[in-house]
Amino acid sequence: MRASDKKRLCVVTTGFGPAIYDCVRILAARYETHVVYLTYPQSKEYVTSISKLCYFHPIKYPSKAVFLAEFRSFEALTLLQSFAGMFVKIRRVVKEHNINLIHAYWSIPCGFLASLASSEIPLITTLMGLDAKVQRKQLIFQPLVKYALKKSTMIIARSNQLKNEALELGARENKIHVIPGGVDLSKFKPRDKRVARAKLHLPDKFVILFVGNLIKLKDVDKLIKVSARLSRDFDLHLSIVGDGPERANLQRLAEELGLKNIVFTGIVPHDDVPLYMAASDVLVLPSETEGLPGCVQEAMACGIPVVASNVGGLPELVTNGATGYLASDEKEMEEHLKRLMSSPELCSLMGANALDFARCTLSLDKVVEQVEKLYASLLS
């Protein structure tokens, strides 16, 4: 298909994570794809790898405080500047490139700004998870989220829980489609644990893994406290993969608690994340709130069990007692981990169950197929 024959898609996002990257990478082969995004350090890896497939329109984000759910009043000017820059960029791209369809990831700011920038073009807004948290915790944003949902032609919710959030905010049910993020099963798959540990120079111990942004909402401090207590009776290692404003505080906490078998890797290339998962015995996600987190889907595809907070869309992924455990508090999390650490057989069984679930439900190809059907219905 010649470029001139392709429909023109504008993707609007505050940053690139694997779920967005994988979907855009596939769709860019079928649509002339323009991406308007904020330039976080984490975005560089993804943008570079698909730079020949898409047209990129970056907006510089001048602050380290990139998480709206932890927005503080003195950062208002920075936010307004970035939002204004994104609004202007969306309008320019839509006009100059004769865009046929806009797909905004996150209702706030992307869905809201896209709905303002071009009211005549079909708009799909994807609710990722923190959307709900932002509008509940920062009430100043709630009218913006409601406006974005009202003006969106269609809404993709990553989980049924997010669908319910959208309904509570006034979205029409016939506009909402529940579609998970999806996992590239050719990349995230079981591997030899000993080989993976050797490549990463990890010890032959029970390896607990966390993957994500180091922000307060992730409650990584709880995992560090639990690991410190468990380390008195079990030979364990804790890998913290990711970075963020809480990193220094978390490192200080680990030192104060005397937890020595812990490594903060910082941001690692996404292509290396499957190796960390293959080297681990369990993924732990102690978050205060979540949508349908990609790291949990990826861990399941790698055949490792998950211990996670019983919040958001996590119960839609983790079947308690079968593919992992759901914890209501720090004490439950500790008990679940103790149970897994005491029984390698249970760990293996839950990992196998998680792998079966991922292969049946979370395939990226199936997700892209569902997204494309929505595109086709709006472009026909």
N, C-alpha and C positions, 0 to 999 in steps of 0.2 A: 504493500500500500504506500503510495507516495505521500509525503508529508502534507501536501496541499489537500489530500483527500481525507485526512484524519479530522475527527472532531477535536475541538480545542478545550482542554481541561485546565482549570486553575485550582491548584491545591493551596490552601492557606493553613499554616500551622505555626505554633510558637516555637517548635523545635522538632528535630528528627529523633524518634526512637525507633527501635526495630520494627514494631508493628506497622508504623506509618511507612518506614523505609521499604519494607518488603512489598507492601501493597503498591506503592508508587513505582517501584522498580519494575513490576510486572505490567502495570497499566500503562507505563510510559512507552512501551513497545506498541501499544494499540491506539494511543491518543497523543496528540501534540500537547505535552504537559508542561505547564508553567507553575513554578513553586514559589510562593511568597512566604518567607519565613524569617524568624528572628535568629540572629547569629550568636548562639551560645557556643562555647568551646566543644560541647558534646556533638554539635551538628556537623562539624568539619569532616569527620570520618565518613558519614553517610553521604554528604553532598559530593565529596571527592569521588566516591566509588560509583556514582551514577551521573557524573557531570556531563557525560556524552549523550545521555538519554533524555535529559530534561533541560528546560530553560529556567535558571535560578534568578530570583529577584530578592536579594537579602535586605533586611533592615537591621542596622546595628543596634544592639541592646547594650547600653552603657553601664549597666549595674550588675552586681553579683547576686542581687536579691531577685531571683527569677521565678519564684513560686508565688502565684497569686493567693494561694490559701494561707500563706504566711506574710502577706502584704502588711506593711506598717505605714502609718499616715505620712511619715516624712519621705516616703518613696513615691508619693503621689505624682510629683512633677516628672520623675523618670518614667513612670507608667504612662502618663498622658503623652509624653513626647514619643514613646515607642508606639502607642496606640495610634497617634496621629500619623506617624510615619507609615504604619501598616495600612491605615485607611487610604492614604494618598497612593500608596503603591498598588493596592488592589484595584482602585479605580483606573489607574494608568494602564495596568496590565490588561484589564477587561476591555478597555477601549482600544488600545493599540493593537491587541492581538485577536480581537473579535472572538472573545471567549464564549463557548456554548454552554458550559456548566462549571459551577464552583463547588468544590468539596472542602469544607472547613472542618478541621480537627479541633475539638474543644469548642463549646458554645461561647465561652468567654476566654479571651477576647475575640477569637477568630470568627465564630459564627455571627456574633453581634456586628463586628466591623464589616464582614462580607455582606450582611443583609443591608447595612447602611450604604455601602459603596455601590451596590448594583441591585436594584429591586426588580429588574426586568428579566434577569437570568435565573434559571433553576439553581437552587441552592440546597445541597445536602450538608447537614451538620452532624458530625459524629460526637457523641458524648463519651468521653474517655474515662471518667471516674472522678477526678478532682473537681470537675464542673460542679457536681453536687455539693462537695465539701466547701468550695469557694462561696457559693450562694448562701449556704447555711451559716458559715463562720463570718463572712464579710457581707453583711446585709446590703451594703452599698451596691454590690454587684447583682443582687437578685433581679431587679427590674431589667437589667441588660440581658441576663440569661433568659428571662421570660420573653423578651422581645425577639431574641435570636430564635427561640423555639417556635414562636408564632409565625415569624417570617420565613422560616425554612420550608422548602417544598417537601423535603423528606428528612427524617431524622434516623440516624443509626445509633442504637444503644448497644454498648459492649456487653451488657448483661440485662437480665430481667429486672434486677434491682434498679438499674439506671433507667430502664423504661418506666418503672413506677415513679421514680423521681421526676421524670419528664411529665408524666400524667398529673402529678401533684402540682406542677408548675403551670398547668393549663394547656399542655400540648395535646393535640388531637390524636387519639389512638391509631387511627387509620394512616397516620403519617409515620409511625414509629416501626422500625424493623430491628429486631435483635440479631446482631451479627458479631461474633467474637473477633478478636484480633488476628488469630491464626498463627501457626508456627510452620516454618520451613523445615519439613521433616527430613529433607536431605542433609540438612546442616545439624539439626538438633536430633540426635539419635544415640542409643547406647554405645559406649566405647569401653575398651579395657581400662578398668580403674587403676591398675598398677602402672600401666603405661602413661596414663594421664597425670598421675601423681609424680612420676619420674620427670616428666617434661616440665612440670610446674615446681619441682623441688619441694613437694609437700610430704610430710611425714606419713608413715603408715599407722595412722590413728583414726578414730572416728571423726570424720570431717564434716563440720556444720558450715553451711554456705548462706550468705545473704547477698543479694544482688539488687541494687537500686540507688536512688538518690539519698544522700545522707542529710535528711531534713527532719525536723521534729515530728512531722506526721508519720514517719516510718517507724518511730519508737525503737530504734536500734539499741538504745540504752538498755531496754528490757532484755534484749537478747544477750548483751554483754554481761548483765547481772546474772542471768540464768546460767550462762556458760561458765562464769566464775564459780558459781556454787557447784555446778556439775563436775567441774575440773578437780574437785576435792576427791571424788570417788571414781571418775572415769578419765581415761587417757584420750583427750579430745584436742581438736584443732579447729579454730574459727577463722574462716576466710570472709572478709568484708570487701565485696567488689562494688566499687562506685565511689563517688565523691560528692561533696556538698558542704554547705555552711556549718554543719554540725561535726565535721570530721575531727577538728582539734578537740572539741569537748568529749567526743567519744574515745579518742586516743587517751585523753587524760583520765577518763573514767576507768578504762581498762588497766591503766598503770596503777591507779589508786586501789583497785580491787586485786591487784597482783596477778592478773590474767596474762600469762606470758605467751601461751600458744595461740596468738592472734596475729593476723596479717591484714593490714589495710592496703589493698592493691592500688587504690585510686581508680580512675577510669581506665578500662582496658578495651581494646578493639572488640567490637561485637563478635567478630569471627573467632575470638579467643574464649568467649563465654561458654560455648559448648564443652570446651576442655575443662574449665573450672567445674562445670556441672558433672561431667563424667568422673572427675576426681573426688566428688563429694558423696556423702552418705545420705544427706537430707538437706533440703532447702527450707529455710525458716523465714517467714514474712510476718513480723509482729505489728504491722501497721495499724494506726488508729482508723484509717479509712482507705478503701481501695475500690476500683471498678472491677475490671477483669484483667489482672496484671499479667503482662507478657512473661515476666520471669517465672511465674508459676506454670504457665502453659509450656514454656521451654523446658523446665525441669521435668515435668511429666513426660514430655517427648523424649527426654534423655533417660527415662526409666528410674527416676529417683523419687521417693516419697516427699510430701510437703507437710510441714507444720505451719499453720497460718492462723491469724486472728479470724474470729468468726464475725466478719464485717463485710459490708458491700456485696460484691458479686463472688466473693471467695467460696461460699457454700455451693455455688453453681459449678465450681471447678473441683473442689476437694470434697470427696465423699468420706465423711468422718468414719474412721476405722477401716476403710477399704483402700483408698489411695493416699491416705495421710491422716492428719488430725486437725481439727479446728479447736482453737483455744479461746476461751472467754476472758482469760486474764493471765498474768505472768505465772502464777502457780500452776495452772493447767498446762501452759506451754512447757514448763519444766517437767511435769509428770509425763507428758507425751514424749518428750525427748529422752527421758530416762527409760521409758518403755522400749523405744527403738534402739537405744544404745545397749540395752540388755539382751536384745534378740536380733542377731543378724538375719535369721530366717524371716522374721516379721518384716524387717527392712526390705528384704528381697521380694517378698510377696507383695507388699504395698507398691514397690517400685514397678513390678510387672503389671499390676492393676492400673497404675497411673499411665504406663506406656500404652496399654490397650485403649484407655479412654482417649488419650491424645491422638492416636491413629484413627480412631472412629469419629472424633468430634472436632478436632482442632487443626485439621489440615489447611495450610495456607491456600492451596489451590481451590478448595471448596469455598473459602471465605471470599477470595477474589471473584469467583464465579457469581456469588450472591451480590457482591457490590456491582459487578458489571450489569447484572440484570436490572438493578435500580437505575444505573446510568442509561441503559437502553430505553427504559420506560420513559425517561425524561427527555431523551434526545430524539425519539421517534417522531 
